[in-house]
Every structure is written in structure tokens, then in C-alpha cells.
Amino acid sequence: ERRSRFRRLQTCPFAPVAVVGTSPCDSCTDSWLPGSCDSTILEYCTNPYNYEADEECAEWTHLWTECSFQHLNPLQVTYFMRGVHSG
């Protein structure tokens, strides 16, 4: 599993065109090492339009999701559950 994920990240895993703003594929170089583009991915994927349009965002919810008892609003729960079930 880990090996296939690393191989997948040799190229940009996100949609080449963003619904809103700029795709991480445009902003980040071909360095897809862990942590290298976190702020760009965070900005891109926390936009609800980009999140809904780009399935790869479900793989990156750890960048902005913190959980405690009843911490998430219903929309965040929906996004989180999608990430858990799809990612």
C-alpha cells in the first residue's frame, strides 16, 4: 500500500484545473514529498467547490481536520465521512 501511494505521488494527484483558484498541480513542483505542498493543498481542498470536484482532496483531510467530541459541524462530518469511506 505504502509503495503504491509513493509511486502515485511521483506526479500530481490532483485535478489539473481547479474549480476555484489554482490547482496544486500548477503551484507545486514535481516534488510530492510529504509536507512539501501542504499549505497549497490545504488552501485548495478546504474550498468546498474544489473538495467536491476533486476526489483526491479526501486523501488530505488530515491537514485541516481536528476531532474532539461534537467538534465538527454537519458539513465537516460529511466531508470527513467521505474521506474515511472513499480514501
Residue, then its C-alpha position, 0 to 999 in steps of 0.5 A: e500500500r505504502r509503495s503504491r501511494f509513493r509511486r502515485l505521488q511521483t506526479c500530481p494527484f490532483a485535478p489539473v484545473a481547479v474549480v476555484g483558484t489554482s490547482p496544486c498541480d500548477s503551484c507545486t513542483d514535481s516534488w510530492l514529498p510529504g509536507s512539501c505542498d501542504s499549505t497549497i493543498l490545504e488552501y485548495c481542498t478546504n474550498p468546498y467547490n474544489y473538495e467536491a470536484d476533486e476526489e483526491c482532496a479526501e486523501w488530505t483531510h488530515l491537514w485541516t481536520e481536528c476531532s474532539f467530541q461534537h467538534l465538527n459541524p454537519l458539513q465537516v462530518t460529511y466531508f470527513m465521512r467521505g474521506v474515511h469511506s472513499g480514501 
